[in-house]
Amino acid sequence: MARKSMIIKAQRTPKYKARKKNRCKVCGRPRGYMRDFEMCRVCFRKLASEGLIPGVTKSSW
């Protein structure tokens, strides 16, 4: 789980563009981030399997 201070720091506009850090909109995780969905792989799998992300289906169905 991400620390509250790190999540707030990542939301601020950085002085330089290279300092921007992408974080998951759901849990705040910095790693495994997918730009198309703006969330990490863990949250993506959870929400996709529940059918909460429109246009995403399981490949095994």
KEDREN-59323 format. One record per atom (N, C-alpha, C): x negated, y, z negated; residue number from 1; residue in one letter. Coordinates in pm, whole numbers. Layout:
<r <X; Y; Z>; NUM; A> ...
***
This chain:
<r <-84; -118; 0>; 1; M> <r <0; 0; 0>; 1; M> <r <-89; 124; 0>; 1; M> <r <-52; 219; 81>; 2; A> <r <-131; 341; 93>; 2; A> <r <-108; 433; -27>; 2; A> <r <-216; 502; -64>; 3; R> <r <-202; 597; -174>; 3; R> <r <-122; 717; -127>; 3; R> <r <-45; 773; -216>; 4; K> <r <42; 888; -184>; 4; K> <r <-39; 1006; -132>; 4; K> <r <-154; 1032; -192>; 5; S> <r <-236; 1146; -152>; 5; S> <r <-290; 1129; -10>; 5; S> <r <-325; 1006; 29>; 6; M> <r <-376; 982; 163>; 6; M> <r <-267; 997; 269>; 6; M> <r <-144; 958; 234>; 7; I> <r <-32; 974; 327>; 7; I> <r <-2; 1121; 350>; 7; I> <r <-2; 1201; 244>; 8; I> <r <24; 1345; 254>; 8; I> <r <-87; 1413; 331>; 8; I> <r <-211; 1371; 308>; 9; K> <r <-326; 1428; 379>; 9; K> <r <-318; 1399; 529>; 9; K> <r <-272; 1279; 566>; 10; A> <r <-262; 1242; 707>; 10; A> <r <-150; 1318; 778>; 10; A> <r <-50; 1363; 704>; 11; Q> <r <63; 1436; 764>; 11; Q> <r <27; 1580; 797>; 11; Q> <r <-71; 1636; 727>; 12; R> <r <-113; 1773; 754>; 12; R> <r <-180; 1785; 890>; 12; R> <r <-170; 1900; 953>; 13; T> <r <-238; 1923; 1079>; 13; T> <r <-387; 1945; 1052>; 13; T> <r <-474; 1862; 1112>; 14; P> <r <-617; 1877; 1087>; 14; P> <r <-676; 1996; 1161>; 14; P> <r <-791; 2042; 1112>; 15; K> <r <-860; 2154; 1175>; 15; K> <r <-911; 2115; 1313>; 15; K> <r <-953; 1990; 1328>; 16; Y> <r <-1002; 1937; 1455>; 16; Y> <r <-920; 1813; 1493>; 16; Y> <r <-894; 1796; 1622>; 17; K> <r <-810; 1685; 1668>; 17; K> <r <-870; 1549; 1637>; 17; K> <r <-1002; 1539; 1634>; 18; A> <r <-1068; 1411; 1609>; 18; A> <r <-1045; 1361; 1466>; 18; A> <r <-1001; 1447; 1378>; 19; R> <r <-977; 1407; 1239>; 19; R> <r <-838; 1349; 1217>; 19; R> <r <-753; 1351; 1317>; 20; K> <r <-618; 1299; 1302>; 20; K> <r <-622; 1148; 1281>; 20; K> <r <-547; 1101; 1183>; 21; K> <r <-541; 958; 1153>; 21; K> <r <-397; 912; 1168>; 21; K> <r <-375; 815; 1256>; 22; N> <r <-241; 761; 1275>; 22; N> <r <-206; 669; 1159>; 22; N> <r <-86; 687; 1107>; 23; R> <r <-38; 602; 998>; 23; R> <r <104; 555; 1028>; 23; R> <r <138; 442; 973>; 24; C> <r <271; 384; 990>; 24; C> <r <375; 476; 927>; 24; C> <r <485; 500; 999>; 25; K> <r <591; 586; 948>; 25; K> <r <671; 518; 837>; 25; K> <r <664; 386; 830>; 26; V> <r <742; 311; 731>; 26; V> <r <666; 296; 600>; 26; V> <r <542; 244; 608>; 27; C> <r <469; 212; 485>; 27; C> <r <343; 295; 465>; 27; C> <r <295; 364; 568>; 28; G> <r <176; 447; 554>; 28; G> <r <46; 374; 580>; 28; G> <r <52; 253; 634>; 29; R> <r <-68; 174; 658>; 29; R> <r <-149; 234; 774>; 29; R> <r <-282; 252; 756>; 30; P> <r <-363; 313; 862>; 30; P> <r <-413; 215; 967>; 30; P> <r <-418; 87; 936>; 31; R> <r <-473; -11; 1030>; 31; R> <r <-362; -88; 1100>; 31; R> <r <-393; -139; 1219>; 32; G> <r <-295; -216; 1295>; 32; G> <r <-182; -128; 1345>; 32; G> <r <-212; -4; 1378>; 33; Y> <r <-111; 94; 1419>; 33; Y> <r <-79; 78; 1567>; 33; Y> <r <49; 80; 1602>; 34; M> <r <92; 74; 1742>; 34; M> <r <156; 208; 1779>; 34; M> <r <95; 277; 1874>; 35; R> <r <141; 410; 1912>; 35; R> <r <281; 413; 1968>; 35; R> <r <316; 311; 2047>; 36; D> <r <447; 309; 2112>; 36; D> <r <561; 312; 2011>; 36; D> <r <542; 249; 1898>; 37; F> <r <648; 238; 1798>; 37; F> <r <620; 320; 1673>; 37; F> <r <503; 379; 1662>; 38; E> <r <460; 460; 1548>; 38; E> <r <471; 385; 1416>; 38; E> <r <432; 256; 1419>; 39; M> <r <431; 177; 1297>; 39; M> <r <323; 71; 1304>; 39; M> <r <293; 12; 1190>; 40; C> <r <189; -90; 1186>; 40; C> <r <245; -224; 1232>; 40; C> <r <156; -319; 1255>; 41; R> <r <196; -449; 1306>; 41; R> <r <282; -526; 1207>; 41; R> <r <259; -505; 1077>; 42; V> <r <334; -576; 974>; 42; V> <r <480; -531; 975>; 42; V> <r <501; -400; 974>; 43; C> <r <637; -346; 976>; 43; C> <r <705; -376; 1109>; 43; C> <r <627; -373; 1219>; 44; F> <r <683; -403; 1350>; 44; F> <r <739; -545; 1354>; 44; F> <r <662; -641; 1307>; 45; R> <r <708; -780; 1307>; 45; R> <r <832; -798; 1222>; 45; R> <r <832; -733; 1105>; 46; K> <r <945; -746; 1013>; 46; K> <r <1072; -688; 1075>; 46; K> <r <1064; -565; 1128>; 47; L> <r <1181; -499; 1184>; 47; L> <r <1225; -563; 1316>; 47; L> <r <1130; -610; 1396>; 48; A> <r <1165; -673; 1524>; 48; A> <r <1237; -805; 1502>; 48; A> <r <1194; -882; 1403>; 49; S> <r <1259; -1010; 1376>; 49; S> <r <1399; -991; 1320>; 49; S> <r <1423; -878; 1254>; 50; E> <r <1556; -846; 1202>; 50; E> <r <1645; -783; 1310>; 50; E> <r <1585; -749; 1425>; 51; G> <r <1662; -690; 1534>; 51; G> <r <1689; -542; 1518>; 51; G> <r <1606; -472; 1441>; 52; L> <r <1628; -331; 1414>; 52; L> <r <1556; -238; 1512>; 52; L> <r <1470; -294; 1599>; 53; I> <r <1401; -213; 1698>; 53; I> <r <1467; -238; 1834>; 53; I> <r <1533; -138; 1894>; 54; P> <r <1603; -161; 2018>; 54; P> <r <1505; -191; 2133>; 54; P> <r <1543; -289; 2216>; 55; G> <r <1462; -326; 2331>; 55; G> <r <1356; -430; 2304>; 55; G> <r <1341; -473; 2181>; 56; V> <r <1239; -572; 2145>; 56; V> <r <1308; -703; 2110>; 56; V> <r <1268; -810; 2178>; 57; T> <r <1323; -943; 2149>; 57; T> <r <1210; -1040; 2122>; 57; T> <r <1239; -1145; 2050>; 58; K> <r <1140; -1247; 2021>; 58; K> <r <1111; -1326; 2147>; 58; K> <r <987; -1360; 2168>; 59; S> <r <950; -1436; 2288>; 59; S> <r <988; -1584; 2275>; 59; S> <r <1011; -1631; 2155>; 60; S> <r <1038; -1773; 2135>; 60; S> <r <1188; -1806; 2146>; 60; S> <r <1274; -1708; 2170>; 61; W> <r <1417; -1736; 2181>; 61; W> <r <1452; -1791; 2315>; 61; W> 
***
